C-alpha cells in the first residue's frame, strides 16, 4: 500500500469522526463515550508518532503533530467531562 493511499484512508476516518464530534458537541454529556474515544485515540496516535519520530522513521518536523494530537486529546477529555443535563438538574431541584 502506498503512503498516499494510507493517508487518504486515515483522513476519511478522521473526517467522519470529526462530523460526529461536531454533532456530539451540541450535547457533550449525552455523547461522552464518543468524545472520550476520540480523545484517547488522539493520545494513541500521538504516542505512535512520537515513537516513529524518536526512531527516525518519520521526519523530525512531524513532532509538531505529536503536540497537536496531544492538545486535541486534552481538549476532548475536558469536553467529555460529565455535566448534569438540564432535565436532570431540574428534576433534582423539585
N, C-alpha and C positions, 0 to 999 in steps of 0.2 A: 504494500500500500504506500502510495506517495504521501509526502508530508502535506501537500496541498489538500489531498482528499481527506486526510485525518483532520486537518484544520476545519474544513467545511462541515464535517460531521460534528465536531466539537462545538462549533459556532451554532449549528442548528439546535443542539441540545440546550445550550446556554440562552439562545434567543427564545425558545419555547419556555424554559424555566423563568426567564425574565417577564414574559407576558403574564404567567400565572402569579408571579410575585407582585406585579403591579395590581392585579385583581385582588390578591390577598391583602395588600396594603390598606384597602378600604376598611377591613375589619381584622386586624392582625391577631387578636386574641382567638378568633374562630379558626385561624389557619396557622397556628403555632408550629405544627409538625412540618408543614411545607417550608416555612421560613427557617426553622431550625435545620432542616435537611440542606437547604441552600447555604446556610452559614457553615455547617460542618463540612460540606463538600468543598466550599471555598478554602477552608483550612487544609483539607486533604490535598487539594490542587496546589496550594502554596507550598506545602511540605514536599510534595514530589518535585516541584520546580526548584525548590531550594537545594535538594539533593543533586538534581541534574546540573545546577549551576556550580555547586561545590565540586562535583566530579568532572567538570569541564565538558559535559556532554551537550550543553546548550550555551549560547553566548552569555557573557557576564552581564550584559545590558538587560537581560531577561530578569535579573534580580529585582528590578523595579516592579515587575508583575507579581513577584512574591509578596512584596509590601502591599500592593493594591488588593490582591486577593485576601490578605490578612485583614486589611481595613474593612473590606466588604463583609467578611465573616463577622467581625466585631459589631458592625452596624446592624447586620441582620439579627444577631443574637440579642442586641438591645431592643430591636423592634419586636422580637418574638417573646419578650418577657410577658408574663401573664398579667393582664389588667382586667378587672371585672367589667363585663359589658354593662350597658345602661339598664337593660332589663333586669339583670341580676342585682345591680346596685339598687334599683328602685324597689325590687321585691324584698330586699333585706331591710329597707328603710321603713316598711309598713309596720 
